Amino acid sequence: METSKLLDELNIKIRDAREVLKNIVHHTPLQHSRTLSDLTKGEIYLKLENLQKTGAFKVRGAYYKMQKLARSGVKSVVAASSGNHAQGVAFSAASLNMKATIVMPRHTPFYKVNATKSYGAEVVLHGDTYDDAYQKALEIAQQTNAEFVHPFNDLDIMAGQGTIGVEIFEDLSDVEVVLVPVGGGGLISGIATALKKLKPDVKVIGVQPKGAPATYLSFQEKRIVETHEVSSIADGVIVKKPGDLTLKIMEEVVDDMVLVDDREIARAMFLLLERVKTVAEPAGALGVAAVISGAVDVSGKKTVPVVSGGNVDPTLLIRVLGQVLYVEGRQVRIQGILPDRPGQLKKVIDAVAELGLNIVEIQHERLNPLLTPGMALVTLGLEVPSKEYADILVLKLKQMGLDFRVV
């Protein structure tokens, strides 16, 4: 199909999806962030799809697709997903009295598996990657005569996600830049198509993690590029290749695509939690990562990063927050060697207390074969107002005859 006809059809479907979904999904908030605006010299408004039903945007496309299937008599669907699409399909199936079977990779976090089951779906764990789960889902769909619901390479799915673009325009008609997380391309295809119809001069920019750049590479080279090695904390957008339909649409309506690394994603998650008071999963933080890292210059522009989801593994969130605290200098470690006798460690602790610092961990190691007998290696993790306090503490300890350093 010609691209122009494809876009016309998608726009028609987006208008229909808007009507179908208006009493099903939330019109999520568009929240201005003074903190992010000050950091980027732009005007930042966050489209908070992390507050959507099931915790992510995926329910929009899944429900729109599945209600059409239900009307045509389909009773059973199959999907492959590592998380958000699974929950969107499971929620929609429960709402439409359909049976849903979701194939998820074996190493999917338990909380995602349990969340999917909680909506009544049957979960099959198979393979190590999404692609393994995808192939298994196709097999199950064929064997059971069920309908396969693709996570992105489907016009109905794109149309459901495109309703986000309509909402952005309704809430901020003079929007200038929209930043969208990109995996296979379904979300940005829908949003960009909707926005370009309503405001042709808006810039729509996709954001992918550097560790999983298949769609970025495909967009740049204008052909399907498959990446065989993928790795990122943003598991919600890890794909080895985009869809043929999504790439065709992106080439027409997406203005640019950029990459951010996992450290930038982690910092974006941290800022969103601490300063905006919102929880974003790694994939959901991609747009914010792009603006705070400088990958996209939004100075002086009304900009909307789409926070696509908030379904983050709590253990991952703890690790991310801990690492960023050290990177930002809010926590530090100091290390030194002390005589292994009573009262030596107390001297260090007293010095810490005099500076008003808080100890979060102490490691006291005597058995390291590299140590001189009778000595102990001591490492302290500290909460500090800034890195300078660690330097002050180390200097204070040296003046006391205790040789410590920041590690």
C-alpha positions as CSV (number, residue, x, y, z in Angstrom):
1,M,0.0,0.0,0.0
2,E,1.2,3.5,-0.8
3,T,2.4,5.4,2.3
4,S,-0.1,8.2,1.8
5,K,-3.0,5.7,1.7
6,L,-1.5,3.9,4.7
7,L,-1.4,7.2,6.7
8,D,-5.0,8.1,5.6
9,E,-6.2,4.7,6.8
10,L,-4.3,5.1,10.1
11,N,-5.8,8.5,10.7
12,I,-9.3,7.2,10.2
13,K,-8.6,4.4,12.7
14,I,-7.2,6.9,15.2
15,R,-10.4,8.9,15.1
16,D,-12.4,5.7,15.6
17,A,-10.1,4.6,18.4
18,R,-10.6,7.9,20.1
19,E,-14.4,7.2,20.3
20,V,-14.0,3.5,21.3
21,L,-11.5,4.2,24.1
22,K,-12.9,7.4,25.6
23,N,-14.8,5.5,28.3
24,I,-12.3,2.7,28.6
25,V,-8.8,4.2,29.2
26,H,-7.7,7.3,31.1
27,H,-7.1,10.6,29.5
28,T,-3.7,10.8,31.3
29,P,-2.4,14.1,32.7
30,L,0.0,16.5,30.9
31,Q,2.0,17.8,33.7
32,H,4.4,20.8,33.5
33,S,7.8,20.2,35.2
34,R,9.6,23.3,36.5
35,T,12.6,21.2,37.4
36,L,13.1,19.7,34.0
37,S,12.3,23.0,32.3
38,D,15.1,24.7,34.3
39,L,17.5,21.9,33.5
40,T,16.8,22.0,29.7
41,K,16.0,25.7,29.2
42,G,12.7,24.6,27.6
43,E,9.2,24.2,28.7
44,I,8.7,20.6,29.6
45,Y,5.3,18.9,29.9
46,L,5.2,15.2,30.8
47,K,2.6,13.0,29.2
48,L,2.1,10.6,32.1
49,E,1.1,7.3,30.6
50,N,2.6,5.6,33.6
51,L,-0.8,6.6,35.2
52,Q,-2.7,4.7,32.6
53,K,-4.7,1.5,33.4
54,T,-2.3,-1.4,33.7
55,G,0.5,1.1,34.3
56,A,1.4,1.7,30.6
57,F,0.1,2.9,27.2
58,K,-0.2,-0.6,25.8
59,V,-3.8,-1.0,26.9
60,R,-4.9,1.6,24.3
61,G,-3.8,-0.4,21.3
62,A,-4.6,-3.8,22.7
63,Y,-8.2,-2.8,23.6
64,Y,-8.9,-1.1,20.3
65,K,-7.6,-4.1,18.4
66,M,-9.4,-6.7,20.5
67,Q,-12.8,-5.1,20.6
68,K,-12.8,-5.3,16.8
69,L,-11.8,-8.9,17.0
70,A,-14.5,-9.6,19.6
71,R,-17.2,-8.0,17.3
72,S,-16.1,-10.3,14.5
73,G,-16.6,-13.3,16.8
74,V,-13.1,-14.0,17.9
75,K,-13.1,-15.6,21.4
76,S,-9.4,-16.3,22.0
77,V,-6.2,-14.4,21.5
78,V,-2.5,-15.0,21.9
79,A,0.3,-12.5,22.5
80,A,4.0,-12.4,23.2
81,S,5.4,-9.9,25.6
82,S,7.9,-9.2,28.4
83,G,5.5,-7.1,30.3
84,N,3.3,-4.1,29.3
85,H,1.7,-5.5,26.1
86,A,1.0,-8.7,28.1
87,Q,-1.0,-6.7,30.7
88,G,-2.7,-4.6,28.1
89,V,-3.9,-7.8,26.3
90,A,-4.9,-9.5,29.5
91,F,-6.9,-6.5,30.8
92,S,-8.6,-6.2,27.4
93,A,-9.5,-9.8,27.3
94,A,-11.0,-9.7,30.7
95,S,-13.0,-6.6,29.8
96,L,-14.2,-8.3,26.5
97,N,-14.9,-11.8,27.9
98,M,-12.1,-13.3,25.7
99,K,-9.5,-15.9,26.6
100,A,-5.9,-14.7,26.5
101,T,-2.7,-16.7,26.4
102,I,0.4,-14.7,26.9
103,V,3.9,-16.1,26.1
104,M,6.6,-14.5,28.1
105,P,10.4,-15.1,28.2
106,R,11.5,-17.5,30.9
107,H,13.4,-14.8,32.8
108,T,10.5,-12.3,32.9
109,P,10.4,-10.8,36.5
110,F,7.8,-12.6,38.7
111,Y,5.9,-9.3,39.4
112,K,5.2,-8.9,35.6
113,V,4.1,-12.5,35.3
114,N,1.8,-12.2,38.4
115,A,0.4,-8.9,37.2
116,T,-0.6,-10.5,33.9
117,K,-2.1,-13.5,35.6
118,S,-4.1,-11.2,37.9
119,Y,-6.2,-10.1,34.9
120,G,-7.1,-13.7,34.2
121,A,-4.7,-14.5,31.3
122,E,-2.9,-17.8,31.0
123,V,0.9,-17.3,31.0
124,V,3.3,-19.6,29.1
125,L,7.0,-19.0,29.9
126,H,9.2,-19.9,27.0
127,G,12.7,-19.0,25.6
128,D,15.3,-16.5,26.7
129,T,14.3,-13.5,24.5
130,Y,11.1,-11.8,23.2
131,D,11.8,-13.3,19.8
132,D,11.7,-16.8,21.3
133,A,8.4,-16.0,23.0
134,Y,7.1,-14.5,19.8
135,Q,7.7,-17.6,17.7
136,K,6.1,-19.8,20.4
137,A,3.1,-17.5,20.5
138,L,2.6,-17.9,16.7
139,E,2.8,-21.7,17.1
140,I,0.1,-21.6,19.9
141,A,-2.1,-19.3,17.9
142,Q,-2.0,-21.7,14.9
143,Q,-2.5,-24.8,17.0
144,T,-5.5,-23.3,18.9
145,N,-7.0,-21.3,16.1
146,A,-6.7,-18.2,18.2
147,E,-5.9,-14.7,16.9
148,F,-2.4,-13.3,17.4
149,V,-2.2,-9.8,18.7
150,H,1.0,-8.2,17.6
151,P,2.6,-5.6,20.0
152,F,3.4,-3.0,17.3
153,N,3.3,-4.0,13.6
154,D,-0.5,-3.6,13.3
155,L,-2.5,-0.5,12.2
156,D,-5.2,-1.1,14.9
157,I,-2.5,-1.3,17.6
158,M,-0.9,1.9,16.2
159,A,-4.2,3.6,16.1
160,G,-4.9,2.9,19.8
161,Q,-1.5,4.3,20.7
162,G,-2.2,7.3,18.4
163,T,-4.9,8.5,20.7
164,I,-2.1,9.8,23.0
165,G,-1.1,12.2,20.2
166,V,-4.7,13.5,20.1
167,E,-4.7,14.1,23.9
168,I,-1.4,15.9,23.7
169,F,-2.8,18.3,21.1
170,E,-6.0,18.8,23.0
171,D,-4.1,19.7,26.2
172,L,-1.2,21.7,24.6
173,S,-2.2,22.9,21.1
174,D,1.0,24.9,20.6
175,V,3.3,21.9,21.4
176,E,6.6,22.1,19.4
177,V,8.5,18.9,20.2
178,V,7.3,15.5,21.3
179,L,9.7,12.8,22.4
180,V,8.6,9.2,22.2
181,P,10.2,5.9,23.5
182,V,10.8,3.5,20.6
183,G,10.9,-0.2,20.5
184,G,9.3,-1.7,17.5
185,G,7.8,1.6,16.5
186,G,4.0,1.2,17.2
187,L,3.8,4.0,19.8
188,I,5.7,6.6,17.8
189,S,3.9,5.6,14.5
190,G,0.5,6.3,16.1
191,I,1.5,9.4,18.0
192,A,3.4,11.0,15.1
193,T,0.6,10.3,12.6
194,A,-2.0,11.8,14.8
195,L,0.0,14.9,15.6
196,K,1.2,15.6,12.1
197,K,-2.5,15.6,11.0
198,L,-3.4,18.1,13.8
199,K,-0.2,20.2,13.8
200,P,2.0,19.6,10.8
201,D,4.9,21.6,12.1
202,V,5.4,19.7,15.4
203,K,8.6,17.8,15.6
204,V,8.3,14.2,16.7
205,I,11.5,12.5,17.8
206,G,12.0,8.9,18.8
207,V,14.4,7.7,21.6
208,Q,16.0,4.3,21.8
209,P,18.6,2.9,24.2
210,K,22.1,2.5,22.8
211,G,22.1,-1.1,23.7
212,A,19.1,-1.9,21.5
213,P,19.3,0.4,18.5
214,A,17.6,-1.7,15.8
215,T,14.8,0.8,15.0
216,Y,17.2,3.8,15.2
217,L,19.5,2.1,12.7
218,S,16.6,1.1,10.5
219,F,15.3,4.6,10.5
220,Q,18.7,6.1,9.6
221,E,19.3,3.5,6.8
222,K,15.7,3.4,5.5
223,R,15.7,-0.4,5.6
224,I,15.0,-3.1,8.2
225,V,18.2,-3.6,10.2
226,E,18.3,-6.5,12.6
227,T,20.6,-6.4,15.7
228,H,21.6,-9.8,17.1
229,E,23.0,-8.6,20.4
230,V,20.8,-6.3,22.5
231,S,21.2,-5.2,26.2
232,S,19.6,-2.4,28.1
233,I,17.8,-1.8,31.4
234,A,14.9,-0.5,29.2
235,D,13.5,-4.0,28.6
236,G,10.2,-2.6,27.4
237,V,11.7,-1.4,24.2
238,I,14.3,-4.1,23.4
239,V,13.6,-5.5,19.9
240,K,15.9,-7.0,17.4
241,K,14.2,-5.3,14.5
242,P,11.2,-3.0,13.9
243,G,8.1,-3.8,11.9
244,D,7.9,-3.3,8.2
245,L,4.7,-1.2,8.6
246,T,6.0,0.8,11.5
247,L,9.2,1.6,9.6
248,K,7.3,2.7,6.5
249,I,5.2,5.1,8.6
250,M,8.1,6.4,10.7
251,E,10.0,7.3,7.6
252,E,7.1,9.6,6.7
253,V,6.0,11.2,9.9
254,V,9.0,11.0,12.4
255,D,11.5,13.8,12.2
256,D,14.4,12.3,14.0
257,M,15.6,9.5,16.2
258,V,18.3,9.6,18.9
259,L,20.0,7.2,21.3
260,V,20.7,7.4,25.1
261,D,22.7,5.1,27.3
262,D,21.6,3.3,30.4
263,R,23.3,5.8,32.8
264,E,21.3,8.6,31.2
265,I,18.1,6.5,31.5
266,A,18.8,5.8,35.2
267,R,19.4,9.5,35.9
268,A,16.1,10.3,34.2
269,M,14.3,7.8,36.4
270,F,15.9,9.2,39.5
271,L,14.9,12.8,38.6
272,L,11.4,11.8,37.8
273,L,11.0,10.1,41.1
274,E,12.8,12.7,43.3
275,R,11.7,15.9,41.7
276,V,8.5,15.1,39.7
277,K,7.2,12.5,42.2
278,T,6.4,10.0,39.5
279,V,7.7,6.4,38.9
280,A,8.8,5.6,35.4
281,E,10.1,2.3,34.1
282,P,13.4,2.5,32.2
283,A,11.6,2.6,28.8
284,G,9.2,5.2,30.1
285,A,12.1,7.5,31.0
286,L,13.7,7.5,27.5
287,G,12.2,10.9,26.5
288,V,13.4,12.6,29.7
289,A,16.8,11.0,29.3
290,A,17.1,12.5,25.8
291,V,16.4,16.1,27.0
292,I,18.5,16.1,30.2
293,S,21.5,14.5,28.4
294,G,21.4,17.0,25.6
295,A,20.7,14.3,22.9
296,V,17.9,16.6,21.9
297,D,18.1,20.4,22.3
298,V,14.7,21.7,23.5
299,S,15.8,25.1,24.7
300,G,13.0,27.6,24.3
301,K,10.5,25.0,23.0
302,K,7.3,23.6,24.4
303,T,8.3,19.9,24.7
304,V,6.4,16.8,25.7
305,P,8.3,13.6,26.6
306,V,5.9,10.7,26.7
307,V,6.4,8.8,30.0
308,S,5.2,5.6,28.4
309,G,4.9,3.4,31.5
310,G,5.7,2.9,35.2
311,N,5.9,-0.9,35.6
312,V,9.4,-1.1,37.0
313,D,10.8,-4.1,38.9
314,P,11.2,-2.8,42.5
315,T,14.6,-4.5,42.7
316,L,15.8,-2.8,39.6
317,L,14.5,0.5,40.9
318,I,16.5,0.1,44.1
319,R,19.7,-0.6,42.2
320,V,19.1,2.3,39.9
321,L,18.5,4.7,42.7
322,G,21.5,3.5,44.6
323,Q,23.9,3.8,41.6
324,V,22.6,7.3,40.8
325,L,23.1,8.5,44.4
326,Y,26.8,7.5,44.1
327,V,27.1,9.1,40.6
328,E,25.5,12.3,41.9
329,G,27.8,12.4,44.9
330,R,24.9,12.0,47.4
331,Q,26.5,8.8,48.7
332,V,30.2,8.0,48.8
333,R,32.5,5.2,50.0
334,I,35.7,5.8,51.9
335,Q,38.2,3.0,52.6
336,G,41.3,2.6,54.8
337,I,43.4,0.2,56.8
338,L,43.2,0.2,60.6
339,P,45.0,-1.6,63.3
340,D,42.7,-4.5,64.3
341,R,42.3,-3.6,67.9
342,P,39.5,-2.2,70.1
343,G,38.6,1.5,69.6
344,Q,40.1,2.1,66.2
345,L,36.9,1.9,64.2
346,K,35.2,4.1,66.9
347,K,37.6,6.9,66.0
348,V,36.4,6.8,62.4
349,I,32.8,6.7,63.4
350,D,33.2,9.6,65.8
351,A,34.8,11.7,63.0
352,V,31.8,10.8,60.7
353,A,29.4,11.9,63.5
354,E,31.2,15.2,64.1
355,L,30.6,16.1,60.5
356,G,26.9,15.2,60.7
357,L,27.1,12.4,58.1
358,N,25.1,9.2,58.1
359,I,26.6,5.7,57.7
360,V,24.6,3.4,55.4
361,E,27.0,0.5,55.5
362,I,30.3,-0.7,57.1
363,Q,32.5,-3.5,55.8
364,H,35.2,-4.7,58.2
365,E,37.6,-7.2,56.6
366,R,40.3,-9.0,58.5
367,L,41.1,-12.1,56.5
368,N,42.2,-10.6,53.2
369,P,45.6,-12.3,52.4
370,L,47.0,-9.0,51.1
371,L,46.6,-7.4,54.5
372,T,49.4,-7.3,57.0
373,P,48.6,-9.5,60.0
374,G,46.9,-7.5,62.7
375,M,45.3,-5.0,60.3
376,A,41.8,-4.6,59.0
377,L,40.4,-3.2,55.8
378,V,37.5,-0.9,56.6
379,T,35.0,0.5,54.0
380,L,32.2,2.9,54.9
381,G,29.3,3.9,52.8
382,L,28.1,7.4,53.7
383,E,25.2,9.7,52.9
384,V,26.6,13.2,52.3
385,P,25.2,16.6,51.2
386,S,27.9,16.7,48.5
387,K,31.2,15.1,47.4
388,E,33.2,17.8,49.2
389,Y,32.1,16.4,52.5
390,A,33.9,13.1,51.7
391,D,37.1,15.1,51.0
392,I,36.8,17.0,54.3
393,L,36.3,13.7,56.2
394,V,39.3,12.0,54.6
395,L,41.5,15.1,55.4
396,K,40.2,15.0,59.0
397,L,41.0,11.3,59.3
398,K,44.5,11.8,57.9
399,Q,45.1,14.5,60.5
400,M,44.2,11.9,63.1
401,G,46.8,9.5,61.6
402,L,44.3,7.3,59.8
403,D,45.0,6.8,56.1
404,F,41.6,6.8,54.3
405,R,40.6,7.6,50.7
406,V,37.5,8.0,48.6
407,V,36.8,4.9,46.5
